[in-house]
């Protein structure tokens, strides 16, 4: 049992060298975000029946 306990620190030290290293670095150039946005607006006009008839009868006004 003493041999196993005596070897544990040696094994742990050996495994420490196998761990990966994580590095975080800032980019050299600024981050560029391109947003291509198309805004389309549609307006629907609903006319009352009487108003529609009036416009059809007097189309030369409009």
mmCIF file as Biopython writes it, N, C-alpha, C and O atoms, coordinates in Angstrom:
data_model
#
loop_
_atom_site.group_PDB
_atom_site.id
_atom_site.type_symbol
_atom_site.label_atom_id
_atom_site.label_alt_id
_atom_site.label_comp_id
_atom_site.label_asym_id
_atom_site.label_entity_id
_atom_site.label_seq_id
_atom_site.pdbx_PDB_ins_code
_atom_site.Cartn_x
_atom_site.Cartn_y
_atom_site.Cartn_z
_atom_site.occupancy
_atom_site.B_iso_or_equiv
_atom_site.auth_seq_id
_atom_site.auth_asym_id
_atom_site.pdbx_PDB_model_num
ATOM 1   N N  . UNK A ? 1  ? 0.821   -1.186 0.000   1.0 0.0 1  A 1 
ATOM 2   C CA . UNK A ? 1  ? 0.000   0.000  0.000   1.0 0.0 1  A 1 
ATOM 3   C C  . UNK A ? 1  ? 0.862   1.246  0.000   1.0 0.0 1  A 1 
ATOM 4   O O  . UNK A ? 1  ? 0.494   2.247  -0.614  1.0 0.0 1  A 1 
ATOM 5   N N  . UNK A ? 2  ? 2.013   1.208  0.680   1.0 0.0 2  A 1 
ATOM 6   C CA . UNK A ? 2  ? 2.899   2.360  0.729   1.0 0.0 2  A 1 
ATOM 7   C C  . UNK A ? 2  ? 3.482   2.669  -0.643  1.0 0.0 2  A 1 
ATOM 8   O O  . UNK A ? 2  ? 3.736   3.830  -0.966  1.0 0.0 2  A 1 
ATOM 9   N N  . UNK A ? 3  ? 3.693   1.636  -1.448  1.0 0.0 3  A 1 
ATOM 10  C CA . UNK A ? 3  ? 4.257   1.860  -2.780  1.0 0.0 3  A 1 
ATOM 11  C C  . UNK A ? 3  ? 3.269   2.633  -3.664  1.0 0.0 3  A 1 
ATOM 12  O O  . UNK A ? 3  ? 3.682   3.496  -4.438  1.0 0.0 3  A 1 
ATOM 13  N N  . UNK A ? 4  ? 1.981   2.332  -3.556  1.0 0.0 4  A 1 
ATOM 14  C CA . UNK A ? 4  ? 0.967   3.017  -4.365  1.0 0.0 4  A 1 
ATOM 15  C C  . UNK A ? 4  ? 0.849   4.479  -3.940  1.0 0.0 4  A 1 
ATOM 16  O O  . UNK A ? 4  ? 0.785   5.366  -4.791  1.0 0.0 4  A 1 
ATOM 17  N N  . UNK A ? 5  ? 0.821   4.736  -2.633  1.0 0.0 5  A 1 
ATOM 18  C CA . UNK A ? 5  ? 0.703   6.099  -2.130  1.0 0.0 5  A 1 
ATOM 19  C C  . UNK A ? 5  ? 1.952   6.903  -2.460  1.0 0.0 5  A 1 
ATOM 20  O O  . UNK A ? 5  ? 1.854   8.095  -2.750  1.0 0.0 5  A 1 
ATOM 21  N N  . UNK A ? 6  ? 3.090   6.294  -2.422  1.0 0.0 6  A 1 
ATOM 22  C CA . UNK A ? 6  ? 4.333   6.993  -2.742  1.0 0.0 6  A 1 
ATOM 23  C C  . UNK A ? 6  ? 4.437   7.355  -4.215  1.0 0.0 6  A 1 
ATOM 24  O O  . UNK A ? 6  ? 5.122   8.317  -4.562  1.0 0.0 6  A 1 
ATOM 25  N N  . UNK A ? 7  ? 3.783   6.617  -5.074  1.0 0.0 7  A 1 
ATOM 26  C CA . UNK A ? 7  ? 3.857   6.874  -6.513  1.0 0.0 7  A 1 
ATOM 27  C C  . UNK A ? 7  ? 2.820   7.905  -6.978  1.0 0.0 7  A 1 
ATOM 28  O O  . UNK A ? 7  ? 2.983   8.488  -8.049  1.0 0.0 7  A 1 
ATOM 29  N N  . UNK A ? 8  ? 1.778   8.138  -6.211  1.0 0.0 8  A 1 
ATOM 30  C CA . UNK A ? 8  ? 0.707   9.064  -6.624  1.0 0.0 8  A 1 
ATOM 31  C C  . UNK A ? 8  ? 1.229   10.464 -6.927  1.0 0.0 8  A 1 
ATOM 32  O O  . UNK A ? 8  ? 0.879   11.001 -7.978  1.0 0.0 8  A 1 
ATOM 33  N N  . UNK A ? 9  ? 2.042   11.092 -6.080  1.0 0.0 9  A 1 
ATOM 34  C CA . UNK A ? 9  ? 2.526   12.435 -6.424  1.0 0.0 9  A 1 
ATOM 35  C C  . UNK A ? 9  ? 3.356   12.449 -7.703  1.0 0.0 9  A 1 
ATOM 36  O O  . UNK A ? 9  ? 3.289   13.406 -8.475  1.0 0.0 9  A 1 
ATOM 37  N N  . UNK A ? 10 ? 4.133   11.403 -7.932  1.0 0.0 10 A 1 
ATOM 38  C CA . UNK A ? 10 ? 4.950   11.337 -9.143  1.0 0.0 10 A 1 
ATOM 39  C C  . UNK A ? 10 ? 4.049   11.240 -10.378 1.0 0.0 10 A 1 
ATOM 40  O O  . UNK A ? 10 ? 4.309   11.879 -11.397 1.0 0.0 10 A 1 
ATOM 41  N N  . UNK A ? 11 ? 3.003   10.446 -10.277 1.0 0.0 11 A 1 
ATOM 42  C CA . UNK A ? 11 ? 2.069   10.282 -11.399 1.0 0.0 11 A 1 
ATOM 43  C C  . UNK A ? 11 ? 1.325   11.604 -11.641 1.0 0.0 11 A 1 
ATOM 44  O O  . UNK A ? 11 ? 1.145   11.999 -12.794 1.0 0.0 11 A 1 
ATOM 45  N N  . UNK A ? 12 ? 0.893   12.288 -10.588 1.0 0.0 12 A 1 
ATOM 46  C CA . UNK A ? 12 ? 0.176   13.555 -10.740 1.0 0.0 12 A 1 
ATOM 47  C C  . UNK A ? 12 ? 1.046   14.629 -11.370 1.0 0.0 12 A 1 
ATOM 48  O O  . UNK A ? 12 ? 0.574   15.396 -12.209 1.0 0.0 12 A 1 
ATOM 49  N N  . UNK A ? 13 ? 2.298   14.692 -10.979 1.0 0.0 13 A 1 
ATOM 50  C CA . UNK A ? 13 ? 3.226   15.662 -11.565 1.0 0.0 13 A 1 
ATOM 51  C C  . UNK A ? 13 ? 3.452   15.353 -13.042 1.0 0.0 13 A 1 
ATOM 52  O O  . UNK A ? 13 ? 3.519   16.262 -13.870 1.0 0.0 13 A 1 
ATOM 53  N N  . UNK A ? 14 ? 3.568   14.080 -13.363 1.0 0.0 14 A 1 
ATOM 54  C CA . UNK A ? 14 ? 3.755   13.670 -14.765 1.0 0.0 14 A 1 
ATOM 55  C C  . UNK A ? 14 ? 2.541   13.990 -15.614 1.0 0.0 14 A 1 
ATOM 56  O O  . UNK A ? 14 ? 2.681   14.366 -16.778 1.0 0.0 14 A 1 
ATOM 57  N N  . UNK A ? 15 ? 1.336   13.846 -15.041 1.0 0.0 15 A 1 
ATOM 58  C CA . UNK A ? 15 ? 0.113   14.127 -15.793 1.0 0.0 15 A 1 
ATOM 59  C C  . UNK A ? 15 ? -0.104  15.630 -15.950 1.0 0.0 15 A 1 
ATOM 60  O O  . UNK A ? 15 ? -0.776  16.056 -16.890 1.0 0.0 15 A 1 
ATOM 61  N N  . UNK A ? 16 ? 0.440   16.424 -15.067 1.0 0.0 16 A 1 
ATOM 62  C CA . UNK A ? 16 ? 0.282   17.876 -15.157 1.0 0.0 16 A 1 
ATOM 63  C C  . UNK A ? 16 ? 0.905   18.413 -16.439 1.0 0.0 16 A 1 
ATOM 64  O O  . UNK A ? 16 ? 0.424   19.404 -16.990 1.0 0.0 16 A 1 
ATOM 65  N N  . UNK A ? 17 ? 1.943   17.788 -16.911 1.0 0.0 17 A 1 
ATOM 66  C CA . UNK A ? 17 ? 2.583   18.213 -18.154 1.0 0.0 17 A 1 
ATOM 67  C C  . UNK A ? 17 ? 1.760   17.889 -19.384 1.0 0.0 17 A 1 
ATOM 68  O O  . UNK A ? 17 ? 2.006   18.443 -20.456 1.0 0.0 17 A 1 
ATOM 69  N N  . UNK A ? 18 ? 0.785   16.997 -19.250 1.0 0.0 18 A 1 
ATOM 70  C CA . UNK A ? 18 ? -0.049  16.613 -20.386 1.0 0.0 18 A 1 
ATOM 71  C C  . UNK A ? 18 ? -1.284  17.508 -20.560 1.0 0.0 18 A 1 
ATOM 72  O O  . UNK A ? 18 ? -1.977  17.416 -21.573 1.0 0.0 18 A 1 
ATOM 73  N N  . UNK A ? 19 ? -1.553  18.357 -19.592 1.0 0.0 19 A 1 
ATOM 74  C CA . UNK A ? 19 ? -2.730  19.230 -19.666 1.0 0.0 19 A 1 
ATOM 75  C C  . UNK A ? 19 ? -2.558  20.260 -20.778 1.0 0.0 19 A 1 
ATOM 76  O O  . UNK A ? 19 ? -1.451  20.736 -21.028 1.0 0.0 19 A 1 
ATOM 77  N N  . UNK A ? 20 ? -3.664  20.601 -21.444 1.0 0.0 20 A 1 
ATOM 78  C CA . UNK A ? 20 ? -3.627  21.597 -22.514 1.0 0.0 20 A 1 
ATOM 79  C C  . UNK A ? 20 ? -3.546  23.002 -21.961 1.0 0.0 20 A 1 
ATOM 80  O O  . UNK A ? 20 ? -3.819  23.231 -20.784 1.0 0.0 20 A 1 
ATOM 81  N N  . UNK A ? 21 ? -3.176  23.924 -22.795 1.0 0.0 21 A 1 
ATOM 82  C CA . UNK A ? 21 ? -3.052  25.320 -22.411 1.0 0.0 21 A 1 
ATOM 83  C C  . UNK A ? 21 ? -4.061  26.128 -23.226 1.0 0.0 21 A 1 
ATOM 84  O O  . UNK A ? 21 ? -4.155  25.961 -24.442 1.0 0.0 21 A 1 
ATOM 85  N N  . UNK A ? 22 ? -4.803  26.990 -22.567 1.0 0.0 22 A 1 
ATOM 86  C CA . UNK A ? 22 ? -5.797  27.821 -23.237 1.0 0.0 22 A 1 
ATOM 87  C C  . UNK A ? 22 ? -5.277  29.254 -23.262 1.0 0.0 22 A 1 
ATOM 88  O O  . UNK A ? 22 ? -4.905  29.817 -22.232 1.0 0.0 22 A 1 
ATOM 89  N N  . UNK A ? 23 ? -5.260  29.825 -24.456 1.0 0.0 23 A 1 
ATOM 90  C CA . UNK A ? 23 ? -4.801  31.199 -24.600 1.0 0.0 23 A 1 
ATOM 91  C C  . UNK A ? 23 ? -5.925  32.038 -25.187 1.0 0.0 23 A 1 
ATOM 92  O O  . UNK A ? 23 ? -6.613  31.619 -26.118 1.0 0.0 23 A 1 
ATOM 93  N N  . UNK A ? 24 ? -6.096  33.218 -24.633 1.0 0.0 24 A 1 
ATOM 94  C CA . UNK A ? 24 ? -7.094  34.158 -25.145 1.0 0.0 24 A 1 
ATOM 95  C C  . UNK A ? 24 ? -6.355  35.410 -25.592 1.0 0.0 24 A 1 
ATOM 96  O O  . UNK A ? 24 ? -5.630  36.030 -24.815 1.0 0.0 24 A 1 
ATOM 97  N N  . UNK A ? 25 ? -6.550  35.771 -26.855 1.0 0.0 25 A 1 
ATOM 98  C CA . UNK A ? 25 ? -5.863  36.941 -27.401 1.0 0.0 25 A 1 
ATOM 99  C C  . UNK A ? 25 ? -6.870  37.811 -28.144 1.0 0.0 25 A 1 
ATOM 100 O O  . UNK A ? 25 ? -7.829  37.300 -28.723 1.0 0.0 25 A 1 
ATOM 101 N N  . UNK A ? 26 ? -6.655  39.115 -28.127 1.0 0.0 26 A 1 
ATOM 102 C CA . UNK A ? 26 ? -7.523  40.027 -28.855 1.0 0.0 26 A 1 
ATOM 103 C C  . UNK A ? 26 ? -7.125  40.037 -30.332 1.0 0.0 26 A 1 
ATOM 104 O O  . UNK A ? 26 ? -5.953  39.848 -30.655 1.0 0.0 26 A 1 
ATOM 105 N N  . UNK A ? 27 ? -8.090  40.254 -31.230 1.0 0.0 27 A 1 
ATOM 106 C CA . UNK A ? 27 ? -7.759  40.273 -32.656 1.0 0.0 27 A 1 
ATOM 107 C C  . UNK A ? 27 ? -6.946  41.519 -33.019 1.0 0.0 27 A 1 
ATOM 108 O O  . UNK A ? 27 ? -7.036  42.550 -32.353 1.0 0.0 27 A 1 
ATOM 109 N N  . UNK A ? 28 ? -6.153  41.404 -34.087 1.0 0.0 28 A 1 
ATOM 110 C CA . UNK A ? 28 ? -5.343  42.532 -34.555 1.0 0.0 28 A 1 
ATOM 111 C C  . UNK A ? 28 ? -6.207  43.622 -35.198 1.0 0.0 28 A 1 
ATOM 112 O O  . UNK A ? 28 ? -5.947  44.813 -35.028 1.0 0.0 28 A 1 
ATOM 113 N N  . UNK A ? 29 ? -7.235  43.201 -35.936 1.0 0.0 29 A 1 
ATOM 114 C CA . UNK A ? 29 ? -8.108  44.142 -36.635 1.0 0.0 29 A 1 
ATOM 115 C C  . UNK A ? 29 ? -9.427  44.268 -35.868 1.0 0.0 29 A 1 
ATOM 116 O O  . UNK A ? 29 ? -9.813  43.341 -35.156 1.0 0.0 29 A 1 
ATOM 117 N N  . UNK A ? 30 ? -10.121 45.403 -36.003 1.0 0.0 30 A 1 
ATOM 118 C CA . UNK A ? 30 ? -11.419 45.534 -35.340 1.0 0.0 30 A 1 
ATOM 119 C C  . UNK A ? 30 ? -12.446 44.577 -35.944 1.0 0.0 30 A 1 
ATOM 120 O O  . UNK A ? 30 ? -12.352 44.206 -37.114 1.0 0.0 30 A 1 
ATOM 121 N N  . UNK A ? 31 ? -13.398 44.195 -35.155 1.0 0.0 31 A 1 
ATOM 122 C CA . UNK A ? 31 ? -14.453 43.297 -35.621 1.0 0.0 31 A 1 
ATOM 123 C C  . UNK A ? 31 ? -15.410 44.104 -36.493 1.0 0.0 31 A 1 
ATOM 124 O O  . UNK A ? 31 ? -15.866 45.176 -36.098 1.0 0.0 31 A 1 
ATOM 125 N N  . UNK A ? 32 ? -15.709 43.585 -37.676 1.0 0.0 32 A 1 
ATOM 126 C CA . UNK A ? 32 ? -16.577 44.276 -38.627 1.0 0.0 32 A 1 
ATOM 127 C C  . UNK A ? 32 ? -17.850 43.469 -38.800 1.0 0.0 32 A 1 
ATOM 128 O O  . UNK A ? 32 ? -17.806 42.273 -39.089 1.0 0.0 32 A 1 
ATOM 129 N N  . UNK A ? 33 ? -18.988 44.133 -38.619 1.0 0.0 33 A 1 
ATOM 130 C CA . UNK A ? 33 ? -20.280 43.475 -38.768 1.0 0.0 33 A 1 
ATOM 131 C C  . UNK A ? 33 ? -21.029 44.164 -39.901 1.0 0.0 33 A 1 
ATOM 132 O O  . UNK A ? 33 ? -21.326 45.356 -39.820 1.0 0.0 33 A 1 
ATOM 133 N N  . UNK A ? 34 ? -21.330 43.420 -40.947 1.0 0.0 34 A 1 
ATOM 134 C CA . UNK A ? 34 ? -22.087 43.960 -42.081 1.0 0.0 34 A 1 
ATOM 135 C C  . UNK A ? 34 ? -23.532 43.503 -41.967 1.0 0.0 34 A 1 
ATOM 136 O O  . UNK A ? 34 ? -23.818 42.306 -41.930 1.0 0.0 34 A 1 
ATOM 137 N N  . UNK A ? 35 ? -24.429 44.464 -41.913 1.0 0.0 35 A 1 
ATOM 138 C CA . UNK A ? 35 ? -25.850 44.154 -41.857 1.0 0.0 35 A 1 
ATOM 139 C C  . UNK A ? 35 ? -26.509 44.694 -43.118 1.0 0.0 35 A 1 
ATOM 140 O O  . UNK A ? 35 ? -26.583 45.906 -43.317 1.0 0.0 35 A 1 
ATOM 141 N N  . UNK A ? 36 ? -26.978 43.809 -43.952 1.0 0.0 36 A 1 
ATOM 142 C CA . UNK A ? 36 ? -27.712 44.220 -45.143 1.0 0.0 36 A 1 
ATOM 143 C C  . UNK A ? 36 ? -29.192 44.091 -44.824 1.0 0.0 36 A 1 
ATOM 144 O O  . UNK A ? 36 ? -29.743 42.991 -44.777 1.0 0.0 36 A 1 
ATOM 145 N N  . UNK A ? 37 ? -29.822 45.235 -44.606 1.0 0.0 37 A 1 
ATOM 146 C CA . UNK A ? 37 ? -31.223 45.242 -44.205 1.0 0.0 37 A 1 
ATOM 147 C C  . UNK A ? 37 ? -32.033 45.978 -45.261 1.0 0.0 37 A 1 
ATOM 148 O O  . UNK A ? 37 ? -31.727 47.114 -45.622 1.0 0.0 37 A 1 
ATOM 149 N N  . UNK A ? 38 ? -33.049 45.324 -45.738 1.0 0.0 38 A 1 
ATOM 150 C CA . UNK A ? 38 ? -33.983 45.954 -46.674 1.0 0.0 38 A 1 
ATOM 151 C C  . UNK A ? 38 ? -35.287 46.200 -45.937 1.0 0.0 38 A 1 
ATOM 152 O O  . UNK A ? 38 ? -35.906 45.276 -45.411 1.0 0.0 38 A 1 
ATOM 153 N N  . UNK A ? 39 ? -35.692 47.459 -45.910 1.0 0.0 39 A 1 
ATOM 154 C CA . UNK A ? 39 ? -36.946 47.817 -45.263 1.0 0.0 39 A 1 
ATOM 155 C C  . UNK A ? 39 ? -37.955 48.148 -46.353 1.0 0.0 39 A 1 
ATOM 156 O O  . UNK A ? 39 ? -37.746 49.052 -47.162 1.0 0.0 39 A 1 
ATOM 157 N N  . UNK A ? 40 ? -39.025 47.416 -46.356 1.0 0.0 40 A 1 
ATOM 158 C CA . UNK A ? 40 ? -40.055 47.618 -47.363 1.0 0.0 40 A 1 
ATOM 159 C C  . UNK A ? 40 ? -41.369 47.866 -46.647 1.0 0.0 40 A 1 
ATOM 160 O O  . UNK A ? 40 ? -41.772 47.096 -45.776 1.0 0.0 40 A 1 
ATOM 161 N N  . UNK A ? 41 ? -42.013 48.920 -47.016 1.0 0.0 41 A 1 
ATOM 162 C CA . UNK A ? 41 ? -43.258 49.284 -46.356 1.0 0.0 41 A 1 
ATOM 163 C C  . UNK A ? 41 ? -44.368 49.309 -47.398 1.0 0.0 41 A 1 
ATOM 164 O O  . UNK A ? 41 ? -44.250 49.937 -48.450 1.0 0.0 41 A 1 
ATOM 165 N N  . UNK A ? 42 ? -45.429 48.622 -47.078 1.0 0.0 42 A 1 
ATOM 166 C CA . UNK A ? 42 ? -46.588 48.613 -47.952 1.0 0.0 42 A 1 
ATOM 167 C C  . UNK A ? 42 ? -47.771 49.217 -47.196 1.0 0.0 42 A 1 
ATOM 168 O O  . UNK A ? 42 ? -48.036 48.890 -46.039 1.0 0.0 42 A 1 
ATOM 169 N N  . UNK A ? 43 ? -48.453 50.089 -47.881 1.0 0.0 43 A 1 
ATOM 170 C CA . UNK A ? 43 ? -49.613 50.718 -47.275 1.0 0.0 43 A 1 
ATOM 171 C C  . UNK A ? 43 ? -50.848 50.276 -48.056 1.0 0.0 43 A 1 
ATOM 172 O O  . UNK A ? 43 ? -50.945 50.491 -49.264 1.0 0.0 43 A 1 
ATOM 173 N N  . UNK A ? 44 ? -51.760 49.674 -47.367 1.0 0.0 44 A 1 
ATOM 174 C CA . UNK A ? 44 ? -53.003 49.223 -47.998 1.0 0.0 44 A 1 
ATOM 175 C C  . UNK A ? 44 ? -54.125 50.161 -47.559 1.0 0.0 44 A 1 
ATOM 176 O O  . UNK A ? 44 ? -54.332 50.407 -46.371 1.0 0.0 44 A 1 
ATOM 177 N N  . UNK A ? 45 ? -54.821 50.661 -48.535 1.0 0.0 45 A 1 
ATOM 178 C CA . UNK A ? 45 ? -55.909 51.584 -48.247 1.0 0.0 45 A 1 
ATOM 179 C C  . UNK A ? 45 ? -57.223 50.901 -48.610 1.0 0.0 45 A 1 
ATOM 180 O O  . UNK A ? 45 ? -57.414 50.452 -49.740 1.0 0.0 45 A 1 
ATOM 181 N N  . UNK A ? 46 ? -58.108 50.832 -47.647 1.0 0.0 46 A 1 
ATOM 182 C CA . UNK A ? 46 ? -59.429 50.256 -47.893 1.0 0.0 46 A 1 
ATOM 183 C C  . UNK A ? 46 ? -60.447 51.394 -47.830 1.0 0.0 46 A 1 
ATOM 184 O O  . UNK A ? 46 ? -60.522 52.137 -46.852 1.0 0.0 46 A 1 
ATOM 185 N N  . UNK A ? 47 ? -61.204 51.502 -48.877 1.0 0.0 47 A 1 
ATOM 186 C CA . UNK A ? 47 ? -62.192 52.575 -48.959 1.0 0.0 47 A 1 
ATOM 187 C C  . UNK A ? 47 ? -63.580 52.047 -48.638 1.0 0.0 47 A 1 
ATOM 188 O O  . UNK A ? 47 ? -63.923 50.901 -48.930 1.0 0.0 47 A 1 
ATOM 189 N N  . UNK A ? 48 ? -64.341 52.897 -48.044 1.0 0.0 48 A 1 
ATOM 190 C CA . UNK A ? 48 ? -65.740 52.583 -47.795 1.0 0.0 48 A 1 
ATOM 191 C C  . UNK A ? 48 ? -66.445 52.484 -49.149 1.0 0.0 48 A 1 
ATOM 192 O O  . UNK A ? 48 ? -66.027 53.133 -50.109 1.0 0.0 48 A 1 
ATOM 193 N N  . UNK A ? 49 ? -67.476 51.704 -49.235 1.0 0.0 49 A 1 
ATOM 194 C CA . UNK A ? 49 ? -68.187 51.491 -50.493 1.0 0.0 49 A 1 
ATOM 195 C C  . UNK A ? 49 ? -68.664 52.784 -51.131 1.0 0.0 49 A 1 
ATOM 196 O O  . UNK A ? 49 ? -68.547 52.955 -52.344 1.0 0.0 49 A 1 
ATOM 197 N N  . UNK A ? 50 ? -69.205 53.704 -50.323 1.0 0.0 50 A 1 
ATOM 198 C CA . UNK A ? 50 ? -69.701 54.977 -50.863 1.0 0.0 50 A 1 
ATOM 199 C C  . UNK A ? 50 ? -68.560 55.824 -51.406 1.0 0.0 50 A 1 
ATOM 200 O O  . UNK A ? 50 ? -68.696 56.459 -52.451 1.0 0.0 50 A 1 
ATOM 201 N N  . UNK A ? 51 ? -67.424 55.832 -50.689 1.0 0.0 51 A 1 
ATOM 202 C CA . UNK A ? 51 ? -66.289 56.626 -51.147 1.0 0.0 51 A 1 
ATOM 203 C C  . UNK A ? 51 ? -65.726 56.048 -52.435 1.0 0.0 51 A 1 
ATOM 204 O O  . UNK A ? 51 ? -65.313 56.794 -53.324 1.0 0.0 51 A 1 
ATOM 205 N N  . UNK A ? 52 ? -65.708 54.746 -52.541 1.0 0.0 52 A 1 
ATOM 206 C CA . UNK A ? 52 ? -65.208 54.099 -53.757 1.0 0.0 52 A 1 
ATOM 207 C C  . UNK A ? 52 ? -66.087 54.449 -54.964 1.0 0.0 52 A 1 
ATOM 208 O O  . UNK A ? 52 ? -65.575 54.721 -56.050 1.0 0.0 52 A 1 
ATOM 209 N N  . UNK A ? 53 ? -67.401 54.439 -54.771 1.0 0.0 53 A 1 
ATOM 210 C CA . UNK A ? 53 ? -68.315 54.800 -55.861 1.0 0.0 53 A 1 
ATOM 211 C C  . UNK A ? 53 ? -68.116 56.251 -56.271 1.0 0.0 53 A 1 
ATOM 212 O O  . UNK A ? 53 ? -68.125 56.574 -57.459 1.0 0.0 53 A 1 
ATOM 213 N N  . UNK A ? 54 ? -67.939 57.122 -55.291 1.0 0.0 54 A 1 
ATOM 214 C CA . UNK A ? 54 ? -67.744 58.542 -55.563 1.0 0.0 54 A 1 
ATOM 215 C C  . UNK A ? 54 ? -66.474 58.769 -56.387 1.0 0.0 54 A 1 
ATOM 216 O O  . UNK A ? 54 ? -66.474 59.584 -57.310 1.0 0.0 54 A 1 
ATOM 217 N N  . UNK A ? 55 ? -65.404 58.062 -56.064 1.0 0.0 55 A 1 
ATOM 218 C CA . UNK A ? 55 ? -64.141 58.196 -56.807 1.0 0.0 55 A 1 
ATOM 219 C C  . UNK A ? 55 ? -64.312 57.670 -58.226 1.0 0.0 55 A 1 
ATOM 220 O O  . UNK A ? 55 ? -63.805 58.269 -59.174 1.0 0.0 55 A 1 
ATOM 221 N N  . UNK A ? 56 ? -65.029 56.545 -58.382 1.0 0.0 56 A 1 
ATOM 222 C CA . UNK A ? 56 ? -65.242 55.985 -59.720 1.0 0.0 56 A 1 
ATOM 223 C C  . UNK A ? 56 ? -66.088 56.931 -60.585 1.0 0.0 56 A 1 
ATOM 224 O O  . UNK A ? 56 ? -65.853 57.052 -61.787 1.0 0.0 56 A 1 
ATOM 225 N N  . UNK A ? 57 ? -67.056 57.587 -59.978 1.0 0.0 57 A 1 
ATOM 226 C CA . UNK A ? 57 ? -67.923 58.501 -60.728 1.0 0.0 57 A 1 
ATOM 227 C C  . UNK A ? 57 ? -67.187 59.780 -61.114 1.0 0.0 57 A 1 
ATOM 228 O O  . UNK A ? 57 ? -67.476 60.374 -62.153 1.0 0.0 57 A 1 
ATOM 229 N N  . UNK A ? 58 ? -66.239 60.205 -60.284 1.0 0.0 58 A 1 
ATOM 230 C CA . UNK A ? 58 ? -65.507 61.449 -60.536 1.0 0.0 58 A 1 
ATOM 231 C C  . UNK A ? 58 ? -64.014 61.143 -60.737 1.0 0.0 58 A 1 
ATOM 232 O O  . UNK A ? 58 ? -63.156 61.771 -60.115 1.0 0.0 58 A 1 
ATOM 233 N N  . UNK A ? 59 ? -63.728 60.210 -61.577 1.0 0.0 59 A 1 
ATOM 234 C CA . UNK A ? 59 ? -62.328 59.785 -61.780 1.0 0.0 59 A 1 
ATOM 235 C C  . UNK A ? 59 ? -61.466 60.895 -62.358 1.0 0.0 59 A 1 
ATOM 236 O O  . UNK A ? 59 ? -60.250 60.882 -62.169 1.0 0.0 59 A 1 
ATOM 237 N N  . UNK A ? 60 ? -62.072 61.871 -63.071 1.0 0.0 60 A 1 
ATOM 238 C CA . UNK A ? 60 ? -61.281 62.945 -63.648 1.0 0.0 60 A 1 
ATOM 239 C C  . UNK A ? 60 ? -60.693 63.871 -62.579 1.0 0.0 60 A 1 
ATOM 240 O O  . UNK A ? 60 ? -59.701 64.557 -62.828 1.0 0.0 60 A 1 
ATOM 241 N N  . UNK A ? 61 ? -61.296 63.891 -61.404 1.0 0.0 61 A 1 
ATOM 242 C CA . UNK A ? 61 ? -60.750 64.715 -60.315 1.0 0.0 61 A 1 
ATOM 243 C C  . UNK A ? 61 ? -59.430 64.142 -59.808 1.0 0.0 61 A 1 
ATOM 244 O O  . UNK A ? 61 ? -58.522 64.887 -59.441 1.0 0.0 61 A 1 
ATOM 245 N N  . UNK A ? 62 ? -59.333 62.839 -59.791 1.0 0.0 62 A 1 
ATOM 246 C CA . UNK A ? 62 ? -58.147 62.189 -59.253 1.0 0.0 62 A 1 
ATOM 247 C C  . UNK A ? 62 ? -57.220 61.821 -60.382 1.0 0.0 62 A 1 
ATOM 248 O O  . UNK A ? 62 ? -56.151 61.258 -60.145 1.0 0.0 62 A 1 
#
